[in-house]
Amino acid sequence: MTNRVRCRPVNGKGQAVAVRRTLSLGLMVTSIALGSALASTAVAAAVPPPPPNPSDAELDSGRAAAQDKAGQVGKLTNQLAEAESTLMQLQGEVEAKLEEANKALVDLRSAEDAAARAKSDADAARRESDGAGQVVTDARKQLDDFAAGSYKQGTTIGSITAYIGAKSPEDLLARAQLLNAVSGSELDALDRMERARTGKANADSRSRAALNVANQKQADAEQAKHTADEATARAQQAQRDQLARSHDLQATRADYERQLDEAQANVGGLENQRARYQQWLADKKREDEENARRAASGHPVAPAAGRARAVIERALSQLGVEYAWGGGDEDGPTRGIRDGGVADSYGDYAKIGFDCSGLMIYAFAGVGVDLPHYSGYQATSGRQVPLSQMAPGDLLFWSTDGLIHHVALYIGDGQMVEAPYSGSHVRIAPVRYGGIVSYATRVL
C-alpha cells in the first residue's frame, strides 16, 4: 500500500474542459456513466434576479465581470492542479524516505546483534586468557619451589644439596641425570604454557579489535537511522505544508466559482437561470432513476465486459468513501492504521475507508482474485502490458526513484478510479501521466 499513497494532479486536457464548462455554464457538474450511457450534465443554480431591462452598458459590464471571474477560476484550477502534482511528488518522496528509514532500522538491529556477539566473543577470549595466565603462574610457583637453592643454566638445573647427599659416584651420576630430566621437562612445560597464554592473549586482542569494529558499525548505523528519520520528518512536513496549500487553493477557487455563478446569474436573469436549473433537476432525476434501475437489476453500465466490468462496478460502488491509510479488504472499507506521520495527522487510524491498494483488493475480490495489500506486489500480480495498450480493468501504477507507491484502476475513456491520499475520498479522475509507470498490469 504504500502508503500510504496520496495521489492526484489533473492533466492539461481535464483543465481545459473544466475551464470551458465554467465559462459557459458557471456551475460544473460532471456525471460519468460508463459505456454507451456516458453523459455529462452541467447547470447553474438559481440566484436573485438582476434589475429588469438592463441597459447594454450594464450587460457589457456584467459579461466583463463574468469573464474576469471565469479567468480567475481557470487560473486557480491550473494552480490547484500544479499544487496537487507537487503533493503527489512529495508523497512519493515521503514513502521513499520511509523505506530508507526502515532499511536503516534493519541495519541498526543487525549492527547491534553483531556488536553483542563480538562483545560475547571478547569476554570469552579474555576469560580464557586469564585462565591460561593462572595456570602458568601456578606452574611457575611449582618450578620455583623445585629449583629453590639450585644452580640454573639453560634448560637444566642442578641441586647442590642433591649432589652432596650422594653416597657414591654412581649415586651422584644417577641424581644428576634425574635432575636434568626433571628440570628440562618442567621448563619445556613452562615454555608451552607461556606460548599458550600468548596465543590466548592474541585471541583476546583480536576479539577486542572485532568488538571495536562492531561498535563503530553500530554507531554508524545509529547515525544513519537518525539521518533517515530526520529526512522523513522533513519530507512529511513538506507534504503537510503542500496539502494545506492545496486546501487553501480549493477554498479560494470555490469562492471564485460562487462569484462567477452570481455574475452569470446577473447576466442571464432569474427566469433563464430558473429554467436551466429546473432542466438540470429533471435530467438529474432521470439519471438517478436510470442508475437505480440498473443497480437494482444488477446490470449497471461499464466500459468493459465480463469480469473487468464487474471489477470496475465494484470499485465505483465505493465512490465518496473516505481515504484511510491501511484500510480496505475483500469485504469493503476497514479502519485505517497508524503511519507515524501524515496519515496519523488526519486521523486515518480512526476512519473507516480505503487506501489505494485496499480499494483494488475490494474491487478484484468480487471476481475471486486475491490481491496483496501492497501496490508494489500488485504490480506483479498479472501480465504487464505497454501503457499505450491499457484497457478497462487494468491496474495503473506510479513510482518515485523506481519505488512504486500508488495504484489506480483504469475504467476507460482516459479515466480511472482511485483512493488518492489522506484527507480525500474514493473518486474518479483523469489518468495522470506524471510519474506513471510505463506499463499497466492486466490481472484478469
Phi and psi in degrees as a GROMACS rama.xvg file:
@    title "Ramachandran Plot"
@    xaxis  label "Phi"
@    yaxis  label "Psi"
@TYPE xy
44.486  95.3807  THR-2
-108.165  176.676  ASN-3
74.5188  30.9419  ARG-4
-100.232  132.255  VAL-5
-124.733  110.943  ARG-6
-116.996  167.2  CYS-7
-176.373  -66.3843  ARG-8
-50.4454  152.498  PRO-9
-85.9015  135.779  VAL-10
-78.0647  172.809  ASN-11
-60.7832  -40.6106  GLY-12
-62.1678  -43.9999  LYS-13
-62.8403  -36.96  GLY-14
-64.3106  -44.8886  GLN-15
-61.9218  -41.9811  ALA-16
-62.2075  -43.8802  VAL-17
-61.2165  -43.0627  ALA-18
-67.2648  -43.566  VAL-19
-60.5965  -42.3245  ARG-20
-66.9537  -35.7778  ARG-21
-66.8389  -40.9758  THR-22
-63.8595  -39.2815  LEU-23
-88.2303  -29.2612  SER-24
-120.006  -24.4743  LEU-25
90.4857  -43.9274  GLY-26
-124.838  116.385  LEU-27
-93.9892  123.906  MET-28
-128.38  110.258  VAL-29
-108.342  120.651  THR-30
-113.135  117.604  SER-31
-101.733  117.242  ILE-32
-117.702  133.003  ALA-33
-85.6675  150.939  LEU-34
82.6024  -142.102  GLY-35
-70.186  -17.1847  SER-36
-92.1612  12.1151  ALA-37
-60.5771  128.436  LEU-38
-149.359  156.341  ALA-39
-135.546  126.176  SER-40
-127.522  131.368  THR-41
-140.494  134.846  ALA-42
-144.068  170.532  VAL-43
-114.773  144.8  ALA-44
-76.6254  153.833  ALA-45
-71.9138  144.238  ALA-46
-137.497  171.211  VAL-47
-57.276  146.372  PRO-48
-75.642  154.955  PRO-49
-78.561  173.075  PRO-50
-61.0553  146.581  PRO-51
-67.44  154.31  PRO-52
48.4576  58.2175  ASN-53
-65.2347  148.746  PRO-54
-75.7036  165.665  SER-55
-59.4139  -39.3456  ASP-56
-62.6837  -41.4231  ALA-57
-64.9583  -42.4259  GLU-58
-63.2007  -44.0818  LEU-59
-62.0481  -40.8551  ASP-60
-64.6328  -40.9303  SER-61
-63.8475  -41.9911  GLY-62
-64.4017  -40.4241  ARG-63
-63.4289  -40.3688  ALA-64
-64.5094  -42.3166  ALA-65
-64.1341  -41.2001  ALA-66
-62.4745  -41.0277  GLN-67
-63.4168  -44.002  ASP-68
-63.7536  -39.6592  LYS-69
-63.0034  -40.0624  ALA-70
-62.0959  -39.3853  GLY-71
-64.817  -40.9393  GLN-72
-62.4167  -45.1373  VAL-73
-61.4391  -41.8364  GLY-74
-63.1884  -43.9331  LYS-75
-67.5065  -34.4262  LEU-76
-61.8015  -43.0119  THR-77
-64.5653  -43.5039  ASN-78
-62.0442  -39.8044  GLN-79
-65.7301  -40.5635  LEU-80
-61.7432  -42.4618  ALA-81
-64.7271  -41.2357  GLU-82
-63.3854  -41.6475  ALA-83
-71.249  -31.5479  GLU-84
-64.225  -43.18  SER-85
-62.1042  -39.78  THR-86
-59.748  -41.4026  LEU-87
-64.6976  -40.9208  MET-88
-63.3559  -42.6276  GLN-89
-64.2553  -37.2518  LEU-90
-61.2624  -43.0178  GLN-91
-61.2677  -39.8237  GLY-92
-65.562  -40.2252  GLU-93
-59.2976  -46.8697  VAL-94
-67.231  -36.3643  GLU-95
-64.8164  -42.0932  ALA-96
-65.4016  -36.4201  LYS-97
-62.8326  -39.8187  LEU-98
-63.687  -39.6203  GLU-99
-63.4032  -40.0072  GLU-100
-64.8446  -39.9051  ALA-101
-63.491  -41.8553  ASN-102
-62.5415  -44.0288  LYS-103
-60.9314  -36.6818  ALA-104
-66.0753  -42.8542  LEU-105
-62.9418  -44.2369  VAL-106
-62.5252  -38.3086  ASP-107
-63.9914  -43.917  LEU-108
-63.2132  -39.4013  ARG-109
-64.1968  -42.356  SER-110
-64.6469  -39.8026  ALA-111
-62.8533  -41.7831  GLU-112
-63.2747  -43.1423  ASP-113
-63.7335  -39.7118  ALA-114
-65.1923  -40.2685  ALA-115
-64.2143  -41.6096  ALA-116
-65.6984  -42.3072  ARG-117
-63.2867  -38.4616  ALA-118
-65.952  -41.2343  LYS-119
-63.1595  -42.1822  SER-120
-64.5919  -41.2392  ASP-121
-64.2579  -41.106  ALA-122
-63.1006  -41.1208  ASP-123
-65.5483  -43.2643  ALA-124
-63.499  -38.2256  ALA-125
-65.8057  -39.6443  ARG-126
-65.8051  -40.4647  ARG-127
-63.6989  -41.2975  GLU-128
-63.7467  -42.5793  SER-129
-63.0552  -40.0165  ASP-130
-64.1963  -42.7697  GLY-131
-63.1153  -38.3224  ALA-132
-62.7724  -38.7711  GLY-133
-67.1031  -38.6327  GLN-134
-62.3841  -43.0508  VAL-135
-63.9948  -41.9631  VAL-136
-60.5399  -44.3666  THR-137
-64.2062  -41.6609  ASP-138
-64.8769  -40.6772  ALA-139
-63.3938  -38.5715  ARG-140
-64.0672  -42.1883  LYS-141
-62.2985  -41.2723  GLN-142
-66.8309  -40.3617  LEU-143
-61.4231  -41.1363  ASP-144
-62.9965  -38.1548  ASP-145
-68.7385  -38.7006  PHE-146
-91.719  6.28729  ALA-147
-59.8543  126.988  ALA-148
79.8184  5.81405  GLY-149
-99.6679  164.274  SER-150
-89.4015  129.92  TYR-151
-120.145  130.053  LYS-152
-152.41  125.07  GLN-153
60.5575  -126.55  GLY-154
-107.966  14.5553  THR-155
-120.115  150.521  THR-156
-133.852  153.044  ILE-157
-134.866  133.386  GLY-158
-94.3899  114.571  SER-159
-58.3114  -41.6086  ILE-160
-63.9593  -31.6243  THR-161
-67.5319  -38.838  ALA-162
-69.7262  -41.6328  TYR-163
-61.5986  -32.8179  ILE-164
-77.9578  -1.60695  GLY-165
-71.6174  143.419  ALA-166
-100.541  -8.07066  LYS-167
-160.532  165.941  SER-168
-60.2246  -37.2501  PRO-169
-64.7996  -41.2784  GLU-170
-64.3235  -39.5362  ASP-171
-62.945  -43.9388  LEU-172
-63.5681  -42.9997  LEU-173
-62.338  -42.2609  ALA-174
-64.5898  -38.5898  ARG-175
-63.8197  -44.299  ALA-176
-61.875  -42.6129  GLN-177
-62.0439  -43.7767  LEU-178
-64.6015  -40.5526  LEU-179
-62.4766  -44.8358  ASN-180
-63.9161  -46.1909  ALA-181
-64.2603  -46.9095  VAL-182
-64.1115  -40.5438  SER-183
-63.2318  -41.588  GLY-184
-63.9176  -44.5824  SER-185
-62.0618  -44.9016  GLU-186
-67.67  -38.8974  LEU-187
-62.3719  -42.8171  ASP-188
-61.7103  -41.626  ALA-189
-62.186  -41.4031  LEU-190
-62.2476  -42.6603  ASP-191
-62.7666  -41.6623  ARG-192
-66.2489  -35.1036  MET-193
-64.2427  -43.0149  GLU-194
-63.7998  -39.0551  ARG-195
-62.2536  -43.235  ALA-196
-64.9473  -38.9627  ARG-197
-61.1127  -42.9953  THR-198
-61.0521  -43.0733  GLY-199
-63.831  -39.6827  LYS-200
-64.1101  -39.4858  ALA-201
-64.22  -42.439  ASN-202
-60.8246  -40.2193  ALA-203
-62.3758  -40.8177  ASP-204
-64.3808  -42.4831  SER-205
-64.79  -39.6851  ARG-206
-63.9384  -40.2704  SER-207
-66.2629  -36.906  ARG-208
-64.0786  -42.3579  ALA-209
-63.1063  -37.5237  ALA-210
-63.5511  -41.5721  LEU-211
-61.4985  -42.2666  ASN-212
-63.2495  -44.4592  VAL-213
-62.8528  -41.4603  ALA-214
-63.6912  -37.9543  ASN-215
-66.4265  -41.3017  GLN-216
-62.5957  -37.9531  LYS-217
-64.6133  -42.1859  GLN-218
-63.6905  -41.2384  ALA-219
-63.4664  -41.644  ASP-220
-64.6419  -39.3492  ALA-221
-63.4065  -40.5405  GLU-222
-66.3199  -40.0995  GLN-223
-62.9791  -40.4294  ALA-224
-63.6732  -42.6065  LYS-225
-62.3761  -44.1278  HIS-226
-63.1673  -43.3989  THR-227
-63.8078  -40.5836  ALA-228
-64.0517  -41.5413  ASP-229
-64.7458  -41.8766  GLU-230
-63.5827  -39.6597  ALA-231
-63.5473  -43.5488  THR-232
-62.4429  -41.3559  ALA-233
-64.7144  -41.7785  ARG-234
-64.5525  -40.443  ALA-235
-65.9377  -38.3075  GLN-236
-65.9226  -40.9183  GLN-237
-61.8803  -38.7669  ALA-238
-66.5166  -42.8802  GLN-239
-61.1295  -41.9631  ARG-240
-62.8756  -42.6839  ASP-241
-68.3026  -36.5036  GLN-242
-65.2637  -38.6372  LEU-243
-63.8003  -39.6452  ALA-244
-63.6344  -41.4999  ARG-245
-60.6301  -42.9084  SER-246
-63.7559  -40.3374  HIS-247
-62.7011  -43.0649  ASP-248
-64.4652  -38.25  LEU-249
-62.9022  -41.877  GLN-250
-66.0761  -42.2008  ALA-251
-64.6598  -42.8112  THR-252
-63.5639  -40.1262  ARG-253
-60.8661  -38.5342  ALA-254
-66.4932  -41.9334  ASP-255
-68.8689  -34.6323  TYR-256
-63.5959  -37.6615  GLU-257
-63.8233  -44.217  ARG-258
-64.319  -36.3834  GLN-259
-64.0583  -42.7535  LEU-260
-59.3098  -42.1295  ASP-261
-64.9436  -41.9798  GLU-262
-65.1533  -41.8928  ALA-263
-68.7305  -35.0114  GLN-264
-64.5801  -36.7755  ALA-265
-63.382  -37.0713  ASN-266
-75.0061  -45.5914  VAL-267
-76.872  -28.794  GLY-268
91.5063  157.875  GLY-269
-63.2346  -44.9617  LEU-270
-62.9923  -44.1435  GLU-271
-63.3503  -43.1499  ASN-272
-63.7817  -42.5788  GLN-273
-62.886  -42.6987  ARG-274
-62.763  -44.6576  ALA-275
-64.4815  -39.2396  ARG-276
-67.1635  -42.933  TYR-277
-62.7583  -38.7714  GLN-278
-62.4963  -41.6389  GLN-279
-62.5835  -42.4909  TRP-280
-60.7932  -41.9247  LEU-281
-64.8581  -44.7238  ALA-282
-63.0122  -41.4779  ASP-283
-66.3422  -38.5376  LYS-284
-63.216  -45.3491  LYS-285
-61.9435  -39.9764  ARG-286
-63.8803  -44.9242  GLU-287
-62.8977  -41.5429  ASP-288
-64.6223  -39.3191  GLU-289
-67.0991  -41.9083  GLU-290
-63.7351  -41.2493  ASN-291
-64.9739  -40.6004  ALA-292
-62.904  -43.5836  ARG-293
-67.3466  -39.8916  ARG-294
-64.3951  -40.7878  ALA-295
-66.8014  -32.9619  ALA-296
-84.8564  -5.73892  SER-297
77.7717  18.0433  GLY-298
-130.885  59.5264  HIS-299
-67.9515  155.786  PRO-300
-80.1487  138.646  VAL-301
-145.945  153.187  ALA-302
-83.8866  27.6159  PRO-303
-152.612  164.977  ALA-304
-112.091  164.269  ALA-305
63.8893  -136.237  GLY-306
-67.2589  -35.9635  ARG-307
-61.3878  -41.8309  ALA-308
-61.9247  -41.1265  ARG-309
-64.8962  -38.617  ALA-310
-63.763  -44.8091  VAL-311
-63.884  -45.4305  ILE-312
-61.4897  -38.8223  GLU-313
-66.4181  -38.8565  ARG-314
-66.8163  -43.5906  ALA-315
-67.0329  -21.1066  LEU-316
-67.4173  -12.2615  SER-317
-104.763  11.0219  GLN-318
-53.7774  133.886  LEU-319
91.4341  -11.4896  GLY-320
-69.4377  140.503  VAL-321
-62.5631  150.767  GLU-322
-78.5039  134.176  TYR-323
-142.021  115.069  ALA-324
-62.6212  127.701  TRP-325
85.6685  -0.435168  GLY-326
-90.9034  156.86  GLY-327
102.443  135.84  GLY-328
-147.18  -166.007  ASP-329
-66.4272  -16.8678  GLU-330
-97.0465  -10.0408  ASP-331
135.915  -162.405  GLY-332
-66.6006  145.647  PRO-333
-134.314  172.702  THR-334
-68.4051  137.027  ARG-335
-72.0146  176.978  GLY-336
-125.756  168.256  ILE-337
-79.0955  144.343  ARG-338
-119.389  -1.28416  ASP-339
75.1953  13.9234  GLY-340
-154.291  -120.207  GLY-341
-62.0896  -46.7627  VAL-342
-58.9676  -39.4594  ALA-343
-64.5928  -38.4079  ASP-344
-64.5929  -22.9474  SER-345
-95.9978  3.50507  TYR-346
68.8971  29.4544  GLY-347
-58.1598  -32.6635  ASP-348
-65.8313  -15.1172  TYR-349
-106.429  2.02282  ALA-350
-100.202  154.867  LYS-351
-105.975  115.284  ILE-352
-174.606  -154.335  GLY-353
-126.861  151.186  PHE-354
-102.577  -176.767  ASP-355
-61.9641  -48.2204  CYS-356
-74.3824  -28.3469  SER-357
-64.5715  -37.0466  GLY-358
-65.3937  -38.0709  LEU-359
-66.7616  -38.1915  MET-360
-57.5595  -46.5705  ILE-361
-65.6168  -42.8609  TYR-362
-61.8288  -46.5333  ALA-363
-80.9815  -18.9067  PHE-364
-62.88  -25.396  ALA-365
-65.6717  -18.6554  GLY-366
-114.934  18.9238  VAL-367
81.919  15.6101  GLY-368
-98.9059  128.092  VAL-369
-102.316  111.183  ASP-370
-102.76  148.249  LEU-371
-74.4883  155.005  PRO-372
-88.2729  58.7608  HIS-373
-159.55  123.077  TYR-374
-61.5931  -34.801  SER-375
-61.2075  -40.0238  GLY-376
-75.2693  -32.8123  TYR-377
-63.6282  -28.4954  GLN-378
-64.5061  -23.582  ALA-379
-108.182  17.9967  THR-380
-89.4717  6.13818  SER-381
-162.207  -167.044  GLY-382
-81.5885  130.811  ARG-383
-90.262  125.784  GLN-384
-120.256  154.599  VAL-385
-56.1581  145.764  PRO-386
-58.7352  -31.4482  LEU-387
-66.492  -15.891  SER-388
-106.034  14.2602  GLN-389
-61.7543  143.585  MET-390
-131.766  158.309  ALA-391
-52.869  134.002  PRO-392
99.0499  -8.65254  GLY-393
-80.8026  154.177  ASP-394
-94.5854  135.772  LEU-395
-111.981  146.704  LEU-396
-133.367  154.752  PHE-397
-128.518  146.718  TRP-398
-140.666  159.852  SER-399
-131.673  125.349  THR-400
52.911  38.776  ASP-401
81.9888  -2.90446  GLY-402
-101.166  114.713  LEU-403
-68.6435  133.28  ILE-404
-138.353  2.50492  HIS-405
-153.624  149.803  HIS-406
-139.974  145.583  VAL-407
-141.986  165.812  ALA-408
-108.88  121.311  LEU-409
-75.2451  130.079  TYR-410
-116.249  3.46128  ILE-411
100.92  163.456  GLY-412
58.3586  33.4817  ASP-413
72.2909  14.7333  GLY-414
-114.674  159.322  GLN-415
-145.259  160.951  MET-416
-115.84  138.142  VAL-417
-154.872  161.587  GLU-418
-107.506  100.735  ALA-419
-78.6759  -54.2421  PRO-420
-166.304  167.126  TYR-421
-58.094  137.015  SER-422
92.1299  -2.82708  GLY-423
-116.829  -159.153  SER-424
-149.946  170.004  HIS-425
-62.73  132.947  VAL-426
-150.818  167.588  ARG-427
-100.986  136.926  ILE-428
-147.152  156.386  ALA-429
-64.053  148.724  PRO-430
-61.9687  128.564  VAL-431
-93.8017  129.492  ARG-432
-99.808  -9.45916  TYR-433
-72.5256  119.133  GLY-434
78.8136  4.81445  GLY-435
-73.5156  145.242  ILE-436
-72.7663  150.042  VAL-437
-76.5936  3.88174  SER-438
-136.67  161.608  TYR-439
-112.503  148.044  ALA-440
-102.195  122.028  THR-441
-99.3727  101.171  ARG-442
-76.4738  -38.4574  VAL-443
